[in-house]
Amino acid sequence: MPALSGTPGEQDPVFDPAVLQRLLDGPYAALRERVREEQCRPEFAPVVGLARTEYRKQVMAWARQIADDGLGVPGFPVEYGGMGDFGANVAAFETLGHGDLSLLVKFGVQFGLWGGAVHQLGTEVHHERYLRAIGSLELPGCFAMTEAGHGSNVQHIETTATYDVATQEFVINTPGDEARKEYIGNAAVDGQMAAVFAQLVVGGERHGVHCLIVPLRTKRGHLVPGVRIEDDGQKVGLNGVDNGMIWFSDLRVPRDALLNRFADVSPAGVYTSPIENPNKRFFTMLGTLVQGRVCVGAASISVAKNALTTALRYSLVRRQFGPDGAEEVPLLHYRTHQRRLLPLLARTYALHFAQQELSKKFHDVFSDPDPNDQDRRELETLAAGIKATNSWHAMKTIQTCRECCGGAGYIAANRFGAMREDVDIFTTFEGDNTVLTLLCARGLLTGYAADFGGLNPAEMVAFVAGQAVETVVERLFARKIVQVITDALPGSDDERDLFERDYQLELFRWRQGHIVASVANRFRRGLAEGNDPFEVFRFVQDHAADAARAYIELFVLEAFARAVDTCEDPLVKRSLSTLCDLYALSSLEADKGFFQEHGKLASVRTKQITREVNNLCNIVSRQASMLVDAFGIPDAVLGAPIGVKHRV
């Protein structure tokens, strides 16, 4: 039997978790600390087993406290009580994700969705009229986009807003039961107004989906005439949020209820927009609301950190079995336990740094008064893919951590059940994850247009990974081009150092380029055979989703590698580099079938990868306590008795 490398019991590599926490907190460390301090107040202590009505009241009380303390609207302009900083808004939301998730969603609905719609789609008249009251929670509101019959297909929602030129009003109607607004947060109890998305009809002509401010209730809580609301009732999770269904019947609102940043209707009933193309106008409007996806992705990683903190701390003190006559050993000394938890820890760190870069990109694009189309497309593509990746990862992490804690993980006080039930919907709201993955793939295939001029073979592969489908079909994927690229792809190389970062990145890039090229080639063949483009895309959806996942995996590794390179503390840098290796090699191991099928890695090589993942797990197991301490989650916020720091 070969000697075991890095077995538990060797000298632990020690670094200061506070140094790593500062790196993780990034430029918004002070704001994050304010949010943590808020969450540590006794009145924010986690609750278990509250009845739905009482839970909703508690969540609303928490939300009002956050608003009173000025933490709700860092993204709002300074003149309306905010910081004028879009990145700060994401950081506050992400940090709140360590606590009660019903509060997080209430926060997101009020300040991010309802407030964000007014801020991003409205103009100065709407800002002056509503933003201060939204930020103070004097004016609770809703974001009414989703309909029962058209969840993800927003462009074809059925609610109508018809302009009446005689009264200079819009008439809001729900034409059928499938057009009811569904799963609307704040609707069942608290919402007084809503940002309602509807088909705009002016002079008998439809102009597509637009957003209007619509009253729901009086300040005393009575429904206004023309509005019907029903409670969605008990849900799988997030029962502190009052989701409801909304119907409208000849509800009249004034002309200036239209949020008119991108389109307006004159008193005489003339529709105008600075964006002539209806599709571009629609996607520009929706693009301004990408903040929701960025925030959900960020919060998903926060919840994964909670689960890992609890499970890893428990695994370091819970002992079971051991050599005859000797003390039982901690769970984390067992390879199977390491294998279950530590690749998830490495992936959580990797996704954290990817999310950090996404948040910065979001801040930069939204801070630019006139961002270019390519930057917006790249942001939307990345936000879709990262949100799906992060929320799926959170669900897997919570369940694995629950199982790794055995019966203790099943105790409600340790929060795994609540986290699992609450995060479940993260995979669906702000866009169904599968739909978002396909959206990411579409962005990947249509986002760029360039020529080969002067590119070397390696650059060709990267180029193919970013081409517009039309360009690929018409120019790049003629038979001879496909052959050139295939011949240019590097073959199997079993002599390279698996810990060489450039080699890891090369493997990820090769996979992405290969899959995207393959998808585009299938698209070319389908169109060449005379098939309808929609049908062609429907038949390559599974392959397109693989392309999106490969793209995100590469972006995540690149982001992690950049974080390692910029880390200045040598001990922290060494630890992060080891985690980055674990993320890269465990990802390659998980997809070894692809690399073997396509002749890139031989079976001997994939077996070597497995051995190295085992060794890396041993090394990381000795740093696990420091690595979860660096997440900076206070015990009062973590709220899990088996996960408190003093136990380790």
C-alpha positions in Angstrom: 0.0 0.0 0.0 1.5 3.4 -0.9 2.2 6.0 1.8 -0.7 8.2 2.6 0.0 11.8 1.7 -1.2 14.6 3.9 -2.9 12.4 6.5 -4.7 14.2 9.4 -2.4 14.8 12.4 0.4 16.5 10.5 1.3 20.1 11.4 -1.6 22.3 10.4 -0.8 25.1 8.0 -2.1 28.2 10.0 -3.3 31.5 8.6 -5.4 34.3 10.1 -9.1 33.8 9.1 -9.6 37.6 9.6 -7.2 38.3 6.7 -9.1 36.0 4.4 -12.4 37.4 5.6 -11.2 40.9 4.5 -10.5 39.5 1.0 -13.9 37.8 0.9 -15.7 40.9 2.1 -14.1 43.0 -0.6 -14.7 46.7 -1.1 -18.0 46.6 0.9 -16.5 45.3 4.2 -17.8 48.2 6.3 -21.4 47.8 4.9 -21.3 44.0 5.4 -20.2 44.5 9.0 -23.1 46.9 9.6 -25.5 44.3 8.2 -24.0 41.6 10.5 -24.3 43.8 13.5 -27.9 44.4 12.6 -28.6 40.7 12.3 -26.9 40.1 15.7 -29.4 42.2 17.6 -31.6 40.1 19.9 -34.8 40.9 18.0 -33.3 39.3 14.8 -32.7 35.9 16.5 -33.8 33.0 14.2 -37.3 31.8 14.8 -38.6 28.2 14.6 -42.1 27.0 14.3 -44.0 30.3 14.1 -47.5 30.2 12.6 -47.7 31.7 9.2 -49.6 34.9 10.3 -47.2 35.6 13.2 -44.2 34.8 11.0 -45.3 37.3 8.4 -45.7 40.0 11.1 -42.3 39.2 12.4 -40.7 39.5 9.0 -42.4 42.8 8.3 -41.2 44.1 11.7 -37.6 43.1 10.8 -37.9 44.7 7.4 -39.1 48.0 9.0 -36.2 47.9 11.4 -33.7 47.5 8.5 -35.4 50.4 6.7 -35.3 52.6 9.8 -31.6 51.9 10.1 -31.0 53.0 6.5 -29.9 49.6 5.2 -32.6 48.9 2.7 -31.6 51.1 -0.2 -27.9 51.5 -0.7 -28.5 51.3 -4.5 -30.9 54.2 -4.5 -29.7 57.7 -5.4 -28.2 59.7 -2.5 -31.0 62.3 -2.8 -33.6 59.6 -2.0 -31.8 58.1 1.0 -29.4 55.7 -0.7 -25.7 55.5 -1.4 -26.0 55.6 -5.1 -24.0 52.4 -5.3 -25.4 49.4 -7.1 -22.7 47.1 -5.9 -23.5 48.0 -2.3 -27.1 46.9 -2.9 -25.9 43.4 -3.9 -23.4 43.3 -0.9 -26.2 44.1 1.6 -28.5 41.5 0.1 -25.8 38.9 0.0 -24.9 39.4 3.7 -28.6 39.3 4.7 -28.6 35.8 3.1 -26.9 34.4 6.2 -30.0 35.1 8.3 -33.7 34.5 7.9 -34.5 33.9 4.2 -38.1 35.2 4.4 -36.6 38.5 5.6 -34.2 38.3 2.7 -37.0 37.9 0.2 -39.1 40.5 1.8 -36.1 42.9 1.5 -35.6 41.9 -2.1 -39.2 42.4 -3.1 -39.5 45.8 -1.4 -36.2 47.4 -2.1 -34.8 45.5 -5.0 -37.8 44.6 -7.2 -40.5 47.1 -6.4 -38.0 49.9 -5.6 -35.8 48.8 -8.5 -38.6 48.9 -11.0 -39.4 52.5 -10.0 -35.8 53.5 -10.0 -34.7 51.8 -13.2 -37.8 52.0 -15.4 -39.2 55.3 -14.1 -38.1 58.9 -14.5 -37.7 61.9 -12.1 -41.4 62.3 -11.5 -41.7 58.7 -10.3 -38.5 59.0 -8.3 -39.7 62.1 -6.5 -43.1 60.6 -5.9 -42.2 57.2 -4.6 -38.5 56.4 -3.9 -38.3 57.9 -0.4 -41.5 56.2 0.7 -40.3 52.9 -0.7 -36.9 53.2 1.0 -38.5 54.0 4.4 -41.1 51.2 3.9 -43.8 53.8 4.3 -45.0 52.5 0.9 -44.9 48.6 0.7 -45.1 47.4 -2.8 -45.1 44.5 -5.2 -43.4 43.4 -8.4 -46.2 42.0 -10.5 -44.7 40.4 -13.5 -45.2 36.6 -13.4 -48.6 35.2 -14.6 -50.0 31.8 -14.0 -50.0 31.0 -17.7 -46.7 32.7 -18.7 -44.1 32.3 -16.0 -40.8 32.6 -17.9 -42.3 33.8 -21.2 -42.7 37.4 -20.1 -43.0 38.8 -23.6 -46.3 37.0 -24.0 -48.0 37.9 -20.7 -51.7 38.7 -21.1 -52.6 41.5 -18.6 -53.5 44.6 -20.6 -53.1 48.3 -20.0 -55.3 50.1 -22.6 -55.0 53.9 -23.0 -58.3 55.8 -22.8 -57.5 59.1 -24.6 -60.8 60.7 -23.4 -59.8 60.4 -19.7 -56.0 60.2 -20.2 -55.9 57.0 -18.2 -54.8 53.5 -18.6 -57.3 50.7 -18.0 -55.8 47.6 -16.4 -57.5 44.3 -17.0 -56.9 40.6 -16.4 -58.4 39.0 -19.5 -58.6 35.5 -18.1 -57.7 33.4 -15.1 -54.4 32.3 -16.6 -53.5 36.0 -16.8 -53.7 36.5 -13.0 -50.5 37.7 -11.4 -49.2 34.8 -9.5 -46.7 34.2 -6.6 -46.4 38.0 -6.0 -44.5 38.8 -2.9 -46.1 41.5 -0.6 -49.4 41.0 -2.3 -51.4 38.9 0.2 -51.2 41.3 3.1 -48.8 44.3 3.0 -48.6 45.7 -0.5 -50.2 49.0 -1.2 -49.0 49.5 -4.8 -47.4 47.3 -7.5 -45.2 47.6 -10.5 -47.4 45.8 -12.9 -46.2 44.5 -16.3 -48.8 44.5 -19.0 -49.3 44.6 -22.7 -49.6 48.3 -23.6 -52.4 49.1 -26.0 -52.6 52.6 -27.5 -55.1 53.5 -30.2 -55.9 49.9 -30.8 -52.2 49.0 -31.4 -50.2 46.8 -29.1 -46.7 48.0 -28.2 -45.5 45.1 -26.1 -44.8 44.7 -22.4 -44.5 47.9 -20.3 -44.6 48.6 -16.6 -47.1 50.8 -14.7 -47.5 51.8 -11.1 -50.9 50.5 -9.9 -52.6 50.9 -6.5 -53.7 47.8 -4.6 -54.8 48.9 -1.2 -55.5 52.0 0.8 -53.2 52.9 3.8 -55.8 51.2 6.0 -55.3 48.0 4.1 -58.6 47.9 2.1 -58.5 46.7 -1.5 -59.1 49.5 -4.1 -62.1 48.9 -6.5 -61.0 46.9 -9.5 -58.4 44.8 -7.6 -58.9 41.2 -6.4 -56.3 39.5 -4.3 -56.1 35.9 -2.9 -53.5 34.5 -0.6 -51.2 31.8 -2.0 -51.4 30.2 1.4 -48.9 27.8 2.9 -45.8 27.2 0.8 -42.9 24.7 1.0 -40.8 27.5 2.4 -40.5 31.2 2.9 -43.8 31.4 4.8 -42.8 34.7 6.3 -43.5 36.2 2.9 -47.1 37.0 1.9 -47.3 35.8 -1.7 -50.6 36.3 -3.4 -52.5 36.2 -6.7 -53.8 39.5 -8.3 -56.6 40.1 -10.8 -57.5 43.5 -12.3 -60.9 44.5 -13.6 -61.2 47.9 -15.4 -58.8 49.5 -12.9 -58.0 53.0 -14.0 -54.7 54.7 -13.4 -53.5 58.1 -14.6 -51.3 58.4 -17.7 -48.2 59.2 -15.7 -48.5 55.8 -13.9 -46.5 54.5 -16.9 -42.9 54.1 -16.0 -41.6 56.0 -19.0 -37.8 55.8 -19.1 -37.9 53.8 -22.4 -41.4 54.7 -23.8 -44.1 57.2 -23.3 -47.7 58.0 -24.3 -48.7 61.6 -24.9 -52.0 63.0 -23.6 -53.4 62.7 -27.2 -52.5 59.0 -27.3 -49.3 59.1 -29.3 -46.8 56.3 -28.4 -43.1 57.2 -28.6 -39.9 55.4 -27.7 -36.2 56.2 -28.1 -35.8 52.5 -29.0 -37.5 51.8 -32.3 -37.1 48.0 -32.4 -39.8 46.4 -30.2 -37.7 43.4 -29.3 -34.7 45.5 -28.4 -37.0 47.7 -26.3 -38.4 44.8 -24.4 -35.0 43.2 -23.7 -33.6 46.6 -22.7 -36.4 47.1 -20.2 -35.9 43.6 -18.7 -32.1 44.1 -18.7 -32.4 46.9 -16.3 -33.9 44.4 -13.8 -31.0 42.0 -14.0 -30.2 43.0 -10.4 -32.6 40.3 -9.1 -30.6 37.5 -10.7 -27.3 38.9 -9.5 -28.7 39.2 -5.9 -30.3 35.7 -5.9 -27.0 34.2 -7.0 -25.1 36.1 -4.3 -27.5 35.0 -1.5 -27.4 31.4 -2.7 -23.6 31.3 -1.9 -24.3 32.9 1.5 -26.7 30.0 2.4 -24.1 27.4 1.1 -21.6 29.0 3.4 -24.0 28.7 6.3 -24.5 25.0 5.6 -20.8 24.3 5.3 -19.9 26.2 8.4 -22.3 24.2 10.5 -21.4 20.8 8.9 -17.7 21.3 9.0 -17.5 22.6 12.5 -19.7 19.7 13.6 -17.5 17.2 11.7 -14.4 18.5 13.6 -15.9 17.8 17.1 -18.2 14.8 16.4 -16.1 11.6 16.9 -17.0 8.1 15.7 -15.1 4.8 15.6 -11.3 4.6 15.5 -8.4 2.2 16.0 -8.8 -0.5 18.6 -8.1 0.8 22.1 -7.6 4.3 20.9 -9.8 7.4 21.0 -12.5 7.8 18.4 -11.6 10.1 15.5 -13.4 13.2 14.2 -15.7 12.7 11.2 -13.6 14.9 9.0 -10.7 12.5 9.3 -12.6 10.0 7.2 -12.0 10.2 3.4 -15.7 9.7 2.6 -16.6 12.6 4.8 -13.9 14.8 3.2 -15.0 13.8 -0.2 -18.6 14.8 0.5 -17.9 18.2 2.0 -14.5 19.6 0.9 -15.1 19.8 -2.9 -18.3 21.7 -2.0 -16.2 24.0 0.2 -13.7 24.6 -2.7 -16.6 25.2 -5.1 -18.2 27.6 -2.7 -15.0 29.7 -2.6 -14.8 29.5 -6.4 -18.3 30.6 -6.9 -17.8 33.4 -4.3 -15.0 34.9 -6.4 -17.0 34.5 -9.6 -20.0 36.2 -7.9 -17.7 39.0 -6.8 -16.6 39.6 -10.4 -20.2 39.5 -11.6 -21.3 42.0 -8.9 -18.5 44.4 -10.0 -19.6 44.0 -13.6 -23.2 44.7 -12.6 -22.1 47.8 -10.7 -19.9 49.1 -13.6 -22.6 48.6 -16.3 -25.4 50.2 -14.2 -23.2 53.1 -13.1 -22.6 53.9 -16.7 -25.3 56.3 -17.9 -24.9 54.9 -21.5 -23.5 51.3 -21.4 -22.8 49.7 -24.7 -24.9 46.8 -25.9 -22.1 44.3 -25.7 -21.4 45.0 -22.0 -25.1 44.7 -21.3 -25.4 41.4 -23.2 -22.3 40.0 -21.4 -23.7 41.0 -18.0 -27.1 39.4 -18.8 -25.5 36.2 -20.1 -23.2 35.9 -17.1 -26.0 36.8 -14.5 -28.3 34.1 -16.0 -25.6 31.4 -15.8 -24.2 32.3 -12.4 -27.7 32.6 -10.8 -28.5 29.1 -12.0 -25.2 27.6 -11.0 -25.1 29.2 -7.5 -28.7 28.2 -6.6 -28.3 24.7 -7.8 -25.0 24.5 -5.8 -26.7 25.8 -2.7 -29.4 23.1 -2.8 -26.9 20.4 -3.3 -24.7 21.7 -0.5 -27.5 22.1 2.0 -28.7 18.5 1.5 -25.2 17.0 1.6 -24.4 19.0 4.8 -27.7 17.9 6.4 -26.8 14.3 5.7 -23.3 14.7 7.0 -24.7 15.9 10.3 -26.8 12.8 10.8 -29.7 13.1 13.2 -28.3 16.5 14.5 -28.9 17.9 11.0 -32.5 16.9 11.2 -33.1 19.0 14.3 -35.0 22.2 13.3 -32.8 24.4 15.5 -29.8 23.6 13.3 -31.6 25.2 10.4 -30.9 22.8 7.6 -34.6 22.1 7.0 -35.4 25.8 6.9 -32.5 26.5 4.5 -33.4 23.7 2.2 -37.1 24.6 2.1 -36.4 28.3 1.6 -33.6 28.0 -1.0 -35.6 25.5 -3.1 -37.5 28.3 -4.8 -34.2 30.1 -5.6 -33.9 27.6 -8.4 -37.1 28.9 -9.9 -37.7 32.6 -9.1 -35.9 35.4 -11.0 -36.0 32.8 -13.8 -36.2 29.0 -13.9 -32.7 27.7 -13.8 -33.0 25.5 -16.9 -34.5 28.5 -18.8 -31.7 30.7 -17.5 -29.1 28.1 -18.6 -30.5 28.2 -22.1 -30.6 32.0 -22.0 -26.9 31.9 -21.1 -26.2 29.5 -24.0 -28.1 31.8 -26.4 -26.0 34.8 -25.2 -22.9 32.8 -25.6 -23.7 31.8 -29.1 -25.0 35.2 -30.3 -22.9 37.7 -28.3 -20.0 38.3 -30.6 -19.1 38.9 -34.2 -15.5 39.0 -35.4 -13.3 37.4 -38.0 -10.4 35.0 -37.7 -7.8 37.4 -39.0 -4.4 36.5 -37.6 -5.6 34.2 -34.9 -3.4 31.2 -34.0 -5.0 27.8 -33.5 -5.4 28.2 -29.8 -7.1 31.6 -30.3 -9.4 30.0 -32.9 -10.8 27.7 -30.3 -11.4 30.5 -27.9 -12.9 32.5 -30.7 -15.3 29.8 -31.7 -16.5 29.7 -28.1 -17.8 33.3 -28.5 -19.3 33.6 -31.9 -22.8 34.5 -33.0 -24.7 31.6 -34.3 -25.2 33.4 -37.6 -21.5 34.0 -38.0 -20.7 30.5 -37.1 -23.3 29.1 -39.5 -22.4 31.4 -42.4 -18.7 31.8 -42.1 -16.9 29.6 -39.6 -18.5 26.2 -39.9 -18.0 25.4 -43.5 -16.5 21.9 -43.6 -12.9 23.0 -44.0 -13.1 25.4 -41.0 -14.4 22.7 -38.8 -11.6 20.5 -39.8 -9.0 23.2 -39.2 -10.3 23.8 -35.7 -10.5 20.1 -34.9 -6.9 19.5 -36.1 -5.8 22.5 -34.1 -7.2 21.2 -30.8 -4.4 19.9 -28.5 -4.5 16.2 -28.0 -4.1 14.1 -24.9 -1.1 15.2 -22.9 -0.4 13.1 -19.8 2.9 14.6 -19.0 1.7 18.1 -17.9 1.6 19.0 -14.2 -1.9 18.8 -13.0 -1.2 21.6 -10.5 -0.1 24.0 -13.3 -2.8 26.6 -13.3 -2.4 27.4 -17.0 -2.9 23.7 -17.8 -6.1 23.5 -15.7 -7.4 26.6 -17.5 -6.4 25.1 -20.9 -8.5 22.0 -20.2 -11.5 24.1 -19.2 -11.2 26.3 -22.2 -10.8 23.3 -24.5 -14.0 21.8 -23.2 -15.9 25.0 -23.6 -14.6 25.6 -27.2 -15.3 22.0 -28.2 -18.9 22.0 -26.9 -19.7 25.4 -28.4 -18.3 24.4 -31.7 -20.3 21.2 -31.7 -23.5 23.0 -30.8 -23.0 25.5 -33.6 -22.2 22.8 -36.1 -25.4 21.0 -35.2 -27.2 24.3 -35.6 -25.6 24.7 -39.1 -26.6 21.2 -40.2 -30.2 21.7 -39.0 -30.6 25.0 -40.9 -28.8 23.6 -44.0 -31.5 20.8 -44.0 -34.2 23.4 -44.2 -35.5 23.1 -40.6 -37.2 26.0 -38.8 -34.7 27.8 -36.5 -36.9 27.3 -33.5 -37.1 23.6 -34.1 -33.4 23.3 -34.6 -32.7 25.1 -31.3 -35.3 22.9 -29.6 -33.4 19.8 -30.7 -30.0 21.1 -29.6 -31.2 22.5 -26.2 -29.5 19.8 -24.1 -26.2 20.4 -26.0 -26.6 24.2 -25.6 -27.1 23.8 -21.9 -23.9 21.9 -21.7 -22.2 24.7 -23.5 -23.5 27.2 -21.0 -22.3 25.1 -18.0 -18.8 24.8 -19.6 -18.7 28.5 -20.1 -19.7 29.2 -16.4 -17.2 26.6 -15.1 -14.4 28.3 -17.0 -15.4 31.8 -15.8 -15.5 30.5 -12.2 -12.0 29.0 -12.5 -10.6 32.1 -14.1 -12.2 34.2 -11.3 -10.7 32.0 -8.6 -7.3 32.0 -10.3 -7.4 35.8 -10.4 -8.3 36.0 -6.7 -5.3 33.8 -5.9 -3.0 35.9 -8.0 -4.0 39.1 -6.3 -3.9 37.8 -2.7 -1.0 39.5 -0.9 -0.8 37.4 2.3 1.5 34.4 1.5 -0.2 32.0 3.9 -3.7 32.9 2.8 -2.5 32.7 -0.9 -1.2 29.2 -0.3 -4.4 28.0 1.2 -6.5 29.6 -1.6 -4.3 28.1 -4.2 -4.8 24.6 -2.7 -8.6 25.2 -2.7 -8.4 26.4 -6.3 -6.6 23.2 -7.2 -9.3 21.2 -5.5 -12.0 23.0 -7.3 -10.3 22.5 -10.7 -9.4 18.9 -10.3 -12.7 17.8 -8.7 -14.5 19.5 -11.6 -12.4 17.6 -14.1 -12.9 14.4 -12.2 -16.7 14.9 -12.2 -16.6 15.4 -16.0 -13.9 12.8 -16.8 -16.3 10.9 -19.1 -16.4 13.8 -21.5 -12.6 14.2 -21.5 -12.1 10.5 -22.1 -14.8 10.3 -24.8 -13.1 13.0 -26.7 -9.6 11.7 -26.3 -8.3 14.6 -24.2 -7.6 12.6 -21.0 -6.7 9.0 -20.8 -8.0 6.7 -18.1 -4.6 6.6 -16.4 -4.7 10.4 -16.2 -8.2 10.5 -14.8 -7.1 8.0 -12.1 -4.2 10.3 -11.2 -6.7 13.2 -10.9 -8.7 11.1 -8.4 -5.6 10.4 -6.4 -4.7 14.1 -6.3 -8.3 15.1 -5.3 -8.0 12.7 -2.4 -4.7 14.2 -1.3 -6.0 17.7 -1.6 -9.0 16.8 0.5 -6.6 15.7 3.2 -4.8 19.0 3.1 -7.9 21.1 3.1 -9.4 19.1 6.0 -6.7 20.5 8.2 -7.6 24.1 7.2 -11.4 23.6 7.3 -12.0 25.4 10.6 -10.0 28.5 9.4 -11.7 28.5 6.0 -15.2 28.6 7.4 -14.3 31.1 10.1 -13.2 33.4 7.2 -16.9 33.5 6.0 -17.4 35.8 9.0 -20.8 34.5 10.0 -21.6 35.4 13.6 -22.9 32.6 15.8 -26.0 34.6 16.5 -26.7 34.8 12.8 -25.7 31.2 12.0 -28.2 30.1 14.6 -27.2 26.5 14.6 -26.2 25.0 18.1 -24.0 22.4 16.5 -22.2 25.0 14.4 -21.2 27.6 16.9 -17.5 28.6 16.7 -16.6 27.8 20.4 -17.3 24.1 19.9 -14.3 23.7 17.5 
